[in-house]
């Protein structure tokens, strides 16, 4: 693909040789030959000087004779270019494996694919261009809408609803019972969970993530939200649209999260709290109460990030001064008591 065509594709400004042919993209360190690479921020500019790449997509003009496409958001350009140069996994897969087990009266469209050892229960509705890659279990009365991709070894419990263009990675368990029990003296009595798990359109769910069904109502993952590996979302959580949730984060039951919330890794949420729109929760925070719109939180328990780092700085100074005072007292010579 000519670099001029790539520049038009991403609406970038091309500087240098317009006849360069690009075959692939690669990292700054690995790119060579006719490969294109990306300079997404200032810290990569020096590394780009030594790169063997044929050309660059960059956020600002580089001091190089090699062709470069200048664009405001190189990371977005990376997504567009990769989607153009490389075919998505299983995009053209169709048909049904003879090793699949599909209940009677479940209709699989000819545009969809069902891989080996997939089981599909009664009452399921499978949309167009759905790809169930292999060894997954789809419970009874599930709905999987158009364009969804489910990788191997995924379990959808009964009555789960999956929207359009959803990507579910290996090992996910969606729709399991929530952790709900009534205590009577020393006994824990199981509370049946009769709600559903509903995943809206354009959600991506990372490997080995677990999302529980609601107890009475539904657990909901909003449109466009992206969830990392190893996340647990408990019963009756309501995650808003276009959120980002990093790995090893855990939600207790009944959390309500607004739209465009960003959650870093290993964050914990108390149950039945509300998280305001456009909030940012930094890594390892423990969120114990409702948060306002646009809040930036960190620490244990989570609080305003600026306040948290100020308290940490004060605490370090106190410890330093206390250690110095203790050392001074320890090394003072003993004084004879006055008569």
Phi, psi and omega in degrees: 000131180290146181295333176296321178292324178294318179299319178293322181301321185253007179057044179257165178268117182269128176239127178106198185305117182271354183261002182298131175264131180249129179258327186210172170241155181205171178290164180302318183289327188261342186296141179198171176064237181255033181265148179257145176228177190231136173246100190268341179202173190301324185294346179262358185295315179296320179296327180295331180298328181263000184289145177266012180297152178284332181197172187228147162251122192221154180280344175210163183295134179259155176275081181207152177274352180286151179297145180215142176253119183263126184211150185295322186234084181297331180293319175296319178299321177302315180299316182293316183293316179299320179294334180276318185277335187236132180286132178300152181301133173060024184302321185256011180288132176218167177101176183233126178295141176295344179269359177283150178243107186241128182296155177301147175071007170271122183261126177254118179300152181294341179277352185260167183228134175234116185277183184296139174063022168280137175243136181232123185278174182296148175079004181284150176237119183248128183276185178286148175058029173277140179233113177252102199289317178170147170061026177257158178243123176250114185289185183289145172059030175276154175238126175234114188271177191306140169077010182278143180242122178240117181284174186296156171062041175256143176242123169253116177289169182308144171071014177285143179241124180242128184282197182276144173058030176279144174242124179238120185273169189303144173084000180290146175234112187240123178100012176292161176299144173286169182272077185233121182217148172259132182263130174230103186058240183269003187254139172257121183257122184296133173262116179300142178253115186248004177280187181241172164248126182240121178251118183278180187298149170063025174273145170237134184238121185288168186299143175059030173270145181238129179233116185276154174287161175286157177286303176248308175274202183256152161272134186231133171246119189286161184305133173080001180286143180241128184239131183283181175294154168058044175253143175242125177240116188278179186301140173067015172290148178235100182264124185287178182288149171060036174268159174235126185233115184276169191298153176064022174273145181229134178249127168285171187295146170079013177290136176244116184246134179286195182271153174056038175270134178251126184237121178281183188287151173060032176273143176242140180241128169296159180285152170060041173243163181244136180247123185291157178306146171061023175282162175228124180249116185279165190304139176066014176290154175240107186268115188249351183211172181303147178238149181281164176299135176075010181292147171242114190240149174206167172093179181228113350291158185296139177211179177310129187299319180297320178294321180298313183289330175294315179296321178297317180296317179297318180297319178297320179294320179298316179297318180298314181292322178296320179295320180294319179295319179297319179296322180294315180296320183296324185262006176288139178291147179293136179257138178290137178293144180288141179278000000 
